[in-house]
Amino acid sequence: MSARFVIALALTAAASLAHADAKVLKKVAPEYPGEAIKKNITAGSVRAKIAIAGDGKVSNVEVVEAEPKRVFDRAAVDALSQWKFEGTGAPQTHEVKLVFKSED
């Protein structure tokens, strides 16, 4: 059986922000989608824009880019929606790239 895992590669401040990256307090790793396993898809990535409320909770996740398209999107959105950041009192926007890999 293959070991399947996901790596959160980057948390990058969006261009509209003038301050440093938000501090992540809680990360939830996405589950490797059953659809990808059935289709023998061994790798992919999702770049998503995360809207963070002033209290540090994720208020919205938007997929910006995905490869392959629509295979890992739902898993990424579901996991990123559960992330928690240090509250700053002001809304923020950041981008995260998740890389999915399946290894035997």
C-alpha positions in Angstrom: 0.0 0.0 0.0 1.2 3.5 -0.8 1.9 6.1 1.8 0.1 9.3 0.8 1.0 12.7 2.3 0.6 16.4 1.7 3.2 19.1 2.2 2.2 22.7 2.9 5.0 24.4 0.9 4.5 28.1 1.3 2.6 30.7 3.2 3.2 33.9 1.3 1.9 37.3 2.1 -0.4 38.7 -0.6 0.8 41.8 -2.4 -1.8 43.9 -0.7 -0.2 43.4 2.7 2.4 45.6 4.1 3.5 43.4 7.1 5.0 40.0 7.6 3.4 36.6 7.1 0.6 35.6 9.5 1.7 33.2 12.3 0.0 29.8 11.8 -1.2 28.4 15.1 -3.0 25.3 13.8 -2.5 23.5 10.5 -4.8 20.7 9.3 -3.3 18.4 6.6 -5.6 17.6 3.7 -6.6 14.0 3.1 -5.4 12.5 -0.1 -8.5 12.3 -2.3 -9.9 8.9 -3.2 -10.5 10.1 -6.7 -6.8 10.7 -7.2 -6.1 7.2 -5.9 -8.6 5.6 -8.2 -7.2 7.6 -11.2 -3.6 6.7 -10.3 -2.7 10.4 -9.9 0.5 10.4 -7.9 1.1 14.1 -7.5 -0.5 17.5 -7.7 -0.7 20.9 -6.1 -3.2 23.6 -5.1 -2.4 27.3 -4.7 -5.1 29.0 -2.6 -5.9 32.4 -1.4 -6.9 32.5 2.3 -9.0 35.3 3.8 -8.2 35.5 7.6 -10.6 37.4 9.9 -9.2 39.6 12.7 -9.5 36.8 15.2 -7.3 34.5 13.2 -10.0 32.2 11.8 -10.1 31.5 8.1 -13.2 33.2 6.7 -12.8 32.1 3.0 -10.6 29.9 0.8 -10.3 30.4 -2.9 -8.4 28.1 -5.2 -6.2 30.2 -7.4 -4.5 27.4 -9.3 -4.6 23.6 -9.3 -2.7 20.9 -11.1 -4.4 18.7 -12.1 -7.6 20.7 -12.1 -10.4 19.8 -9.7 -8.7 16.7 -8.3 -7.2 18.1 -5.0 -9.3 21.3 -4.8 -11.9 20.1 -2.3 -9.4 18.4 0.0 -7.3 21.6 0.1 -10.3 23.9 0.8 -11.6 21.6 3.5 -8.2 21.5 5.3 -7.3 25.2 4.9 -10.7 26.2 6.2 -9.7 24.6 9.5 -6.4 26.4 9.8 -6.0 29.0 12.6 -3.8 32.0 12.6 -2.7 34.4 15.3 -5.3 37.2 15.5 -4.2 40.6 14.5 -7.5 42.5 14.9 -7.5 43.2 11.2 -8.5 41.0 8.2 -5.6 39.6 6.1 -5.2 37.7 2.9 -2.4 35.2 2.3 -1.6 32.5 -0.3 -0.7 28.9 0.5 0.6 26.3 -1.8 -0.2 22.7 -0.9 1.7 19.9 -2.7 0.2 16.4 -2.8 2.5 13.4 -3.4 1.8 9.7 -3.3 4.9 7.5 -2.6 5.1 3.7 -2.7 
